[in-house]
Amino acid sequence: MTKELTKEKTINLESILENHSIVLFNDDVNTFDHVIQSLVKYCKHSEIQAEQCAHIVHYNGKCLVKTGNIAKLQPICSALLDSGLSAEITKN
């Protein structure tokens, strides 16, 4: 097997495994600071990335905040829900 073919198969496998996303929804309860802190803590966002997501959620009603395989996303989504945010895992 050539190196290029191996790389192509690896990319295809990654795209199959990472076909879910966490979507964060807007609410009237949580502050920008709480949303930003939660995204930094649980999604491992930078402060700037978390702030941008918080603004997208506020103005668009929702924002995709994390992608990956379902096993990786479930504990992150649970942590966001436990912190009072509205989120769900969707299939891409």
PAVEXNU-189410 format. One record per atom (N, C-alpha, C, CB): residue number from 1; chain; atom name; x, y, z. Coordinates in steps of 0.02 Angstrom, whole numbers, plus 50000, padded with zeros to 5 digits. Glycine has a CB too. Layout:
N
 lovex zase zafi    px    py    pz
   NUM    A   CA     X     Y     Z
...
END
This chain:
92
 lovex zase zafi    px    py    pz
     1    A    N 50042 49941 50000
     1    A   CA 50000 50000 50000
     1    A    C 50045 50062 50000
     1    A   CB 49952 50000 50061
     2    A    N 50028 50109 49957
     2    A   CA 50068 50169 49953
     2    A    C 50052 50216 50011
     2    A   CB 50057 50205 49886
     3    A    N 50099 50261 50022
     3    A   CA 50090 50310 50076
     3    A    C 50029 50354 50063
     3    A   CB 50153 50353 50083
     4    A    N 50018 50373 50000
     4    A   CA 49961 50416 49983
     4    A    C 49895 50379 49994
     4    A   CB 49966 50439 49910
     5    A    N 49893 50316 49976
     5    A   CA 49832 50276 49986
     5    A    C 49817 50267 50060
     5    A   CB 49838 50208 49951
     6    A    N 49869 50256 50099
     6    A   CA 49860 50249 50172
     6    A    C 49834 50314 50201
     6    A   CB 49927 50230 50206
     7    A    N 49861 50370 50179
     7    A   CA 49838 50436 50203
     7    A    C 49765 50447 50184
     7    A   CB 49882 50492 50175
     8    A    N 49747 50429 50122
     8    A   CA 49678 50438 50100
     8    A    C 49630 50395 50141
     8    A   CB 49672 50420 50025
     9    A    N 49649 50333 50156
     9    A   CA 49606 50290 50197
     9    A    C 49599 50317 50268
     9    A   CB 49634 50218 50199
    10    A    N 49653 50345 50295
    10    A   CA 49651 50374 50362
    10    A    C 49603 50434 50363
    10    A   CB 49721 50395 50385
    11    A    N 49607 50476 50313
    11    A   CA 49562 50535 50309
    11    A    C 49490 50512 50303
    11    A   CB 49582 50580 50249
    12    A    N 49477 50461 50262
    12    A   CA 49409 50436 50254
    12    A    C 49383 50407 50320
    12    A   CB 49406 50384 50199
    13    A    N 49424 50370 50356
    13    A   CA 49404 50341 50420
    13    A    C 49389 50396 50470
    13    A   CB 49458 50294 50447
    14    A    N 49430 50448 50472
    14    A   CA 49418 50504 50518
    14    A    C 49353 50538 50502
    14    A   CB 49476 50554 50514
    15    A    N 49337 50546 50438
    15    A   CA 49274 50580 50421
    15    A    C 49214 50538 50441
    15    A   CB 49272 50594 50346
    16    A    N 49221 50472 50440
    16    A   CA 49167 50428 50462
    16    A    C 49158 50431 50538
    16    A   CB 49180 50355 50440
    17    A    N 49213 50430 50575
    17    A   CA 49210 50430 50647
    17    A    C 49189 50497 50676
    17    A   CB 49277 50409 50675
    18    A    N 49208 50550 50645
    18    A   CA 49194 50617 50672
    18    A    C 49135 50648 50635
    18    A   CB 49257 50663 50666
    19    A    N 49078 50616 50640
    19    A   CA 49020 50639 50602
    19    A    C 48963 50663 50647
    19    A   CB 48995 50584 50557
    20    A    N 48981 50686 50707
    20    A   CA 48931 50714 50753
    20    A    C 48955 50783 50777
    20    A   CB 48919 50667 50813
    21    A    N 48907 50823 50800
    21    A   CA 48923 50890 50825
    21    A    C 48882 50905 50886
    21    A   CB 48911 50943 50770
    22    A    N 48910 50948 50929
    22    A   CA 48871 50976 50984
    22    A    C 48846 51044 50960
    22    A   CB 48913 50982 51050
    23    A    N 48781 51053 50965
    23    A   CA 48750 51117 50948
    23    A    C 48728 51150 51013
    23    A   CB 48690 51109 50898
    24    A    N 48749 51211 51023
    24    A   CA 48730 51250 51082
    24    A    C 48674 51297 51062
    24    A   CB 48791 51290 51111
    25    A    N 48622 51300 51104
    25    A   CA 48563 51341 51088
    25    A    C 48559 51402 51135
    25    A   CB 48499 51299 51094
    26    A    N 48529 51455 51109
    26    A   CA 48519 51516 51147
    26    A    C 48466 51505 51201
    26    A   CB 48500 51574 51101
    27    A    N 48473 51539 51256
    27    A   CA 48421 51540 51308
    27    A    C 48419 51609 51339
    27    A   CB 48434 51485 51361
    28    A    N 48370 51620 51380
    28    A   CA 48362 51685 51413
    28    A    C 48388 51684 51485
    28    A   CB 48290 51707 51413
    29    A    N 48425 51632 51503
    29    A   CA 48445 51622 51572
    29    A    C 48519 51636 51584
    29    A   CB 48429 51552 51594
    30    A    N 48562 51607 51542
    30    A   CA 48634 51609 51553
    30    A    C 48666 51673 51527
    30    A   CB 48667 51549 51520
    31    A    N 48716 51696 51564
    31    A   CA 48753 51756 51544
    31    A    C 48806 51738 51493
    31    A   CB 48785 51789 51606
    32    A    N 48829 51789 51458
    32    A   CA 48884 51779 51411
    32    A    C 48945 51749 51447
    32    A   CB 48903 51845 51376
    33    A    N 48960 51775 51505
    33    A   CA 49018 51751 51543
    33    A    C 49012 51677 51559
    33    A   CB 49026 51791 51607
    34    A    N 48953 51655 51579
    34    A   CA 48943 51585 51596
    34    A    C 48951 51541 51534
    34    A   CB 48873 51573 51628
    35    A    N 48923 51562 51479
    35    A   CA 48929 51524 51417
    35    A    C 49002 51519 51396
    35    A   CB 48887 51556 51360
    36    A    N 49037 51575 51398
    36    A   CA 49108 51577 51378
    36    A    C 49149 51533 51424
    36    A   CB 49134 51649 51380
    37    A    N 49140 51539 51489
    37    A   CA 49177 51497 51536
    37    A    C 49164 51423 51526
    37    A   CB 49159 51517 51608
    38    A    N 49102 51405 51512
    38    A   CA 49084 51335 51500
    38    A    C 49116 51308 51437
    38    A   CB 49007 51328 51497
    39    A    N 49116 51348 51384
    39    A   CA 49147 51326 51321
    39    A    C 49222 51317 51329
    39    A   CB 49132 51375 51265
    40    A    N 49253 51361 51366
    40    A   CA 49326 51355 51379
    40    A    C 49339 51292 51420
    40    A   CB 49353 51418 51415
    41    A    N 49300 51283 51472
    41    A   CA 49311 51226 51518
    41    A    C 49297 51159 51486
    41    A   CB 49269 51235 51580
    42    A    N 49240 51152 51454
    42    A   CA 49218 51086 51430
    42    A    C 49236 51071 51358
    42    A   CB 49145 51080 51439
    43    A    N 49234 51122 51315
    43    A   CA 49250 51111 51244
    43    A    C 49323 51127 51228
    43    A   CB 49205 51154 51201
    44    A    N 49358 51153 51277
    44    A   CA 49429 51172 51268
    44    A    C 49438 51226 51216
    44    A   CB 49471 51110 51249
    45    A    N 49390 51272 51212
    45    A   CA 49396 51329 51168
    45    A    C 49444 51380 51197
    45    A   CB 49326 51362 51155
    46    A    N 49473 51421 51153
    46    A   CA 49510 51479 51177
    46    A    C 49458 51531 51199
    46    A   CB 49558 51508 51120
    47    A    N 49479 51581 51235
    47    A   CA 49432 51634 51257
    47    A    C 49399 51668 51197
    47    A   CB 49470 51687 51300
    48    A    N 49439 51682 51146
    48    A   CA 49412 51715 51086
    48    A    C 49362 51671 51050
    48    A   CB 49470 51735 51039
    49    A    N 49379 51607 51041
    49    A   CA 49333 51561 51007
    49    A    C 49268 51554 51046
    49    A   CB 49367 51492 51000
    50    A    N 49273 51549 51112
    50    A   CA 49213 51542 51154
    50    A    C 49170 51606 51150
    50    A   CB 49233 51529 51228
    51    A    N 49202 51663 51150
    51    A   CA 49165 51726 51144
    51    A    C 49129 51731 51077
    51    A   CB 49212 51786 51153
    52    A    N 49163 51710 51024
    52    A   CA 49132 51711 50957
    52    A    C 49071 51665 50955
    52    A   CB 49183 51692 50904
    53    A    N 49079 51605 50983
    53    A   CA 49023 51557 50985
    53    A    C 48964 51586 51025
    53    A   CB 49045 51490 51015
    54    A    N 48979 51618 51081
    54    A   CA 48926 51647 51122
    54    A    C 48887 51700 51083
    54    A   CB 48956 51678 51186
    55    A    N 48922 51740 51044
    55    A   CA 48889 51791 51003
    55    A    C 48847 51758 50947
    55    A   CB 48940 51839 50973
    56    A    N 48874 51706 50916
    56    A   CA 48836 51671 50863
    56    A    C 48773 51642 50893
    56    A   CB 48879 51616 50830
    57    A    N 48779 51610 50951
    57    A   CA 48720 51582 50984
    57    A    C 48669 51637 50999
    57    A   CB 48740 51546 51050
    58    A    N 48692 51693 51024
    58    A   CA 48647 51748 51042
    58    A    C 48609 51775 50981
    58    A   CB 48687 51804 51075
    59    A    N 48645 51785 50926
    59    A   CA 48614 51816 50868
    59    A    C 48581 51767 50820
    59    A   CB 48666 51854 50830
    60    A    N 48604 51705 50818
    60    A   CA 48576 51656 50771
    60    A    C 48533 51603 50804
    60    A   CB 48631 51623 50732
    61    A    N 48534 51601 50870
    61    A   CA 48494 51552 50906
    61    A    C 48528 51487 50920
    61    A   CB 48433 51538 50868
    62    A    N 48583 51473 50884
    62    A   CA 48620 51412 50895
    62    A    C 48689 51417 50862
    62    A   CB 48582 51350 50869
    63    A    N 48733 51372 50884
    63    A   CA 48801 51371 50856
    63    A    C 48831 51302 50866
    63    A   CB 48846 51426 50888
    64    A    N 48862 51275 50815
    64    A   CA 48899 51213 50820
    64    A    C 48963 51228 50859
    64    A   CB 48914 51182 50749
    65    A    N 48974 51195 50916
    65    A   CA 49030 51213 50958
    65    A    C 49084 51159 50963
    65    A   CB 49006 51228 51027
    66    A    N 49068 51097 50941
    66    A   CA 49118 51044 50944
    66    A    C 49098 50988 50896
    66    A   CB 49125 51016 51017
    67    A    N 49147 50960 50861
    67    A   CA 49134 50903 50817
    67    A    C 49177 50844 50840
    67    A   CB 49148 50920 50743
    68    A    N 49156 50785 50823
    68    A   CA 49194 50726 50840
    68    A    C 49151 50664 50839
    68    A   CB 49227 50734 50908
    69    A    N 49178 50610 50865
    69    A   CA 49138 50549 50869
    69    A    C 49093 50552 50931
    69    A   CB 49183 50486 50872
    70    A    N 49041 50514 50929
    70    A   CA 48989 50517 50981
    70    A    C 49016 50503 51050
    70    A   CB 48933 50469 50964
    71    A    N 49063 50456 51055
    71    A   CA 49091 50438 51121
    71    A    C 49129 50496 51152
    71    A   CB 49137 50377 51114
    72    A    N 49163 50535 51110
    72    A   CA 49200 50593 51134
    72    A    C 49153 50651 51154
    72    A   CB 49249 50617 51080
    73    A    N 49098 50658 51116
    73    A   CA 49054 50714 51127
    73    A    C 49004 50705 51184
    73    A   CB 49016 50727 51064
    74    A    N 48984 50644 51199
    74    A   CA 48933 50633 51251
    74    A    C 48952 50663 51319
    74    A   CB 48921 50559 51258
    75    A    N 49013 50651 51345
    75    A   CA 49029 50681 51410
    75    A    C 49033 50757 51408
    75    A   CB 49094 50652 51436
    76    A    N 49054 50784 51351
    76    A   CA 49059 50857 51344
    76    A    C 48989 50887 51344
    76    A   CB 49097 50877 51280
    77    A    N 48944 50857 51305
    77    A   CA 48875 50881 51302
    77    A    C 48842 50875 51370
    77    A   CB 48835 50843 51249
    78    A    N 48853 50821 51405
    78    A   CA 48824 50811 51472
    78    A    C 48849 50865 51520
    78    A   CB 48842 50742 51499
    79    A    N 48913 50882 51515
    79    A   CA 48941 50934 51559
    79    A    C 48910 51002 51543
    79    A   CB 49018 50938 51550
    80    A    N 48900 51017 51479
    80    A   CA 48867 51080 51461
    80    A    C 48795 51082 51487
    80    A   CB 48866 51089 51384
    81    A    N 48760 51026 51481
    81    A   CA 48691 51022 51507
    81    A    C 48690 51030 51583
    81    A   CB 48658 50956 51486
    82    A    N 48736 50996 51617
    82    A   CA 48740 51000 51690
    82    A    C 48756 51070 51714
    82    A   CB 48793 50952 51716
    83    A    N 48790 51109 51671
    83    A   CA 48806 51179 51690
    83    A    C 48748 51226 51674
    83    A   CB 48870 51202 51655
    84    A    N 48693 51199 51649
    84    A   CA 48634 51240 51637
    84    A    C 48626 51265 51566
    84    A   CB 48636 51298 51681
    85    A    N 48670 51245 51521
    85    A   CA 48664 51267 51451
    85    A    C 48618 51219 51413
    85    A   CB 48734 51270 51418
    86    A    N 48593 51242 51357
    86    A   CA 48551 51202 51313
    86    A    C 48593 51178 51255
    86    A   CB 48489 51241 51288
    87    A    N 48602 51112 51250
    87    A   CA 48645 51085 51197
    87    A    C 48619 51016 51179
    87    A   CB 48719 51081 51220
    88    A    N 48637 50995 51118
    88    A   CA 48621 50927 51097
    88    A    C 48672 50903 51046
    88    A   CB 48550 50923 51066
    89    A    N 48677 50838 51040
    89    A   CA 48722 50808 50990
    89    A    C 48681 50793 50928
    89    A   CB 48756 50743 51018
    90    A    N 48707 50814 50871
    90    A   CA 48674 50801 50807
    90    A    C 48721 50763 50761
    90    A   CB 48651 50867 50774
    91    A    N 48692 50725 50716
    91    A   CA 48731 50690 50666
    91    A    C 48740 50736 50606
    91    A   CB 48698 50623 50646
    92    A    N 48801 50741 50581
    92    A   CA 48815 50785 50524
    92    A    C 48791 50754 50460
    92    A   CB 48889 50800 50519
END
